[in-house]
Amino acid sequence: MTRTATQAVRATEGVARGGKRFGESVWRPFVRLSGVLWLEFTGVFFGIFALFAGTGAWKLRGSLHETATNHEDHIHFVMAALMAVVFAYFCISSFVRAGRRERAR
């Protein structure tokens, strides 16, 4: 009687270990892939903002030399250029982090 009880306990422990290993083998790649996908998605999102800010700065580039007459346009140019640089940095760093996470195993 104790032999069958011991075998049942071992079988239950084996099933629990197997279930845990199965869960790790299924969920770990899924979690890593979803993290990489999220970083790439945010990189594209920041890239879109950088593109819009860059086009805004491009439109205002003529006011860079006219600081005395168009001070307000000059400030808008500087802010748009700064925003483009910051969002471009976020875009690039997000894709770099996604690449590192994808290579890490």
N, C-alpha and C positions, 0 to 999 in steps of 0.2 A: 504494500500500500504506500509506504513512504517513497519507494522507488518511482512510482507513477507520479506522485506529487512533485518530486524533485525534477522529473522529466518535464512535467507541465510548466514548472517555474522556469526551467532553462529555455523551453520553447517560447514562453511568453517574453523572456528577456531577449531572446534572439530575434523575435518578431519586432520588438521595440527598437533594437539596435538597427535592424534592417530598414525599418520605417524611417528612422532618423537619418540614416545614410542616404536613403532614397530622396528624402526631403532636401537634404543638403545638395545632392547632385542635381536636383531639378531646380531649386530656388536660387542657389548661389549664382549660376550663370544668368538667370533671369534678372536678378537684382543688379548684377554688374552691367548687363546689357541695358537695362532701363536707366541706370545712372549715366551711362555713356550717352544714351539717346537724349536724356534730359539736358546734359551739358551741351550737346550739339544743337538742340532746340533753342536753348537760351543764347548760344553763340549766334545763331541766325537772327534771333530777335534783337540782340544788341547790334548786329551788323546792319539791320534795317534802320535802326535809329542813327547809327553812324553815317549811313548813306544819306539820310534826309538832312542831318546836320551838315554834312559835307557839301551837299548841293546848296543849302542855304548860305554857307560861307562862300561858296563859289560865286553865287549871285551878288554877294556884298563885297567881293574882293576889290572892286574899284574904289570903295570908300576907305580902303586902308591908307591911301596916300593923301586923302582929303580930310585930315583930322581936324583942321581948323574950321572948316565949313560944315562938315557933317559929323559932328562928334557922336551923335546918337547912332548913326549908321555904323560908325567905327566900333562902338561898344557892341552893337549887335553882331558885327563880323567876328570880333574877338570871342564873344560868348559862343557863337555857332562853331567856330574853329575849335575852341576848347571842348565843347560838347562832342564834336566829331572825334577828337583825339581820345577822350575818355571812353566813349562807347566803342571805338575801334580797339582800344586796349582790352576792354571787357570781352569783346568778340574773340579776339585772338587768344587771350588767356583761357577762355572757355573751351575753345577747340584744342588747345595744347593740353589742358587737363583731361579732356575726353580721350585724346590719343594716349596719354600716359595711363589712364585707367583701363583702356582697352588692351594695352600691352601687358599690364600687370596681371599676373595669374597666380 
